[in-house]
Amino acid sequence: MDELIAIAEQIAQRLVARKQTIAVAESSAGGLIAAALLAVPGASAYFLGGAVVYTRDARRVLMDIPDEAMKGIRSASEPYAELLARQIRTRFATDWGLSETGAAGPTGNRYGDAAGHACC
């Protein structure tokens, strides 16, 4: 976690200097990205919120992304990560939307992605 916090500190410095905000949508990271950003003192200056979007129900309820919007897109893919990033940015009206999706492990996912596969 120390390595993540060090990266988050660099991100925080840039966001504060630019007076910008961020929101995060995570899947397989399970909230670790948000936790790292929130571990930096003064996070309320740049962090507006986030969601752990681990299931189809979470995608519908938290992100307001209906099944129809997923046509031709599978989770654990770059197009899905981009969709999540756009949606979290819109829902929180932030300067930046960050998303992550992938296969947490210990085995791969149903799409054939190996454990540790990640898209941001």
C-alpha positions in Angstrom: 0.0 0.0 0.0 2.9 2.3 0.6 3.8 2.3 -3.1 0.2 3.2 -4.0 0.2 6.0 -1.5 3.4 7.4 -3.0 1.8 7.4 -6.4 -1.4 9.0 -5.0 0.7 11.7 -3.4 2.1 12.7 -6.8 -1.4 12.7 -8.3 -2.7 14.7 -5.4 0.0 17.3 -5.8 -0.9 17.8 -9.5 -4.6 17.9 -8.9 -4.3 20.5 -6.1 -1.8 22.6 -8.2 -4.3 22.6 -11.1 -7.4 23.0 -8.9 -8.8 19.9 -10.5 -11.0 17.1 -9.1 -11.2 13.3 -9.7 -13.7 10.5 -9.1 -12.9 6.8 -9.4 -14.8 3.7 -10.6 -13.0 0.4 -9.6 -13.7 -3.2 -10.2 -11.1 -5.8 -9.5 -9.0 -3.3 -7.4 -12.0 -3.3 -5.0 -11.4 0.3 -3.7 -7.6 0.3 -3.4 -7.2 3.2 -5.8 -9.7 5.3 -3.9 -8.2 4.3 -0.6 -4.7 5.4 -1.7 -6.0 8.8 -3.0 -7.9 9.3 0.3 -4.9 8.4 2.4 -3.2 11.6 1.3 -3.9 14.5 3.7 -6.2 17.1 2.1 -7.9 14.6 -0.2 -11.2 16.6 0.1 -9.6 19.2 -2.1 -9.5 16.9 -5.1 -11.4 13.6 -4.4 -15.1 13.8 -5.0 -16.1 10.2 -4.7 -16.0 6.7 -6.1 -17.7 3.4 -6.6 -16.7 -0.3 -6.5 -18.4 -1.6 -9.6 -17.7 -5.3 -9.2 -21.0 -6.7 -10.5 -23.6 -6.2 -13.2 -26.0 -4.9 -10.4 -23.4 -2.4 -9.2 -22.9 -1.2 -12.8 -26.6 -0.6 -13.1 -27.3 0.9 -9.7 -24.1 2.9 -9.0 -23.1 3.9 -12.5 -26.6 4.0 -14.2 -25.2 2.0 -17.1 -28.0 -0.2 -18.5 -27.4 -3.6 -20.2 -28.2 -2.0 -23.6 -25.2 0.3 -23.3 -23.0 -2.8 -22.9 -23.8 -4.2 -26.4 -20.5 -5.1 -28.0 -18.5 -4.3 -24.8 -17.3 -6.9 -22.2 -16.1 -6.1 -18.8 -12.4 -6.4 -18.1 -11.7 -4.6 -21.4 -10.4 -1.2 -22.4 -13.7 0.0 -23.9 -15.5 -0.9 -20.6 -12.8 1.0 -18.6 -13.3 4.0 -20.9 -17.1 3.8 -20.4 -16.8 3.6 -16.6 -14.3 6.6 -16.6 -16.7 8.7 -18.7 -19.7 7.8 -16.6 -18.0 8.4 -13.2 -16.7 11.7 -14.4 -20.1 12.8 -15.6 -21.9 11.5 -12.5 -19.6 13.4 -10.1 -19.0 16.4 -12.5 -15.2 16.1 -12.0 -12.3 17.2 -14.2 -11.0 13.6 -14.2 -12.7 10.2 -14.2 -10.5 7.2 -13.5 -11.6 3.6 -13.9 -10.1 0.2 -13.5 -11.4 -3.2 -14.5 -9.9 -6.6 -14.8 -9.5 -10.1 -13.3 -8.6 -10.1 -9.6 -7.8 -13.8 -9.3 -6.8 -16.3 -8.0 -8.0 -17.6 -11.3 -8.9 -15.8 -14.5 -12.3 -14.5 -15.4 -15.0 -16.1 -17.6 -13.7 -14.2 -20.6 -10.4 -16.0 -20.5 -8.3 -13.2 -19.0 -5.6 -14.4 -16.6 -5.6 -13.4 -13.0 -3.9 -10.0 -12.7 -5.3 -8.7 -16.0 -6.2 -5.1 -15.7 -7.5 -2.2 -17.9 -7.5 1.4 -16.9 
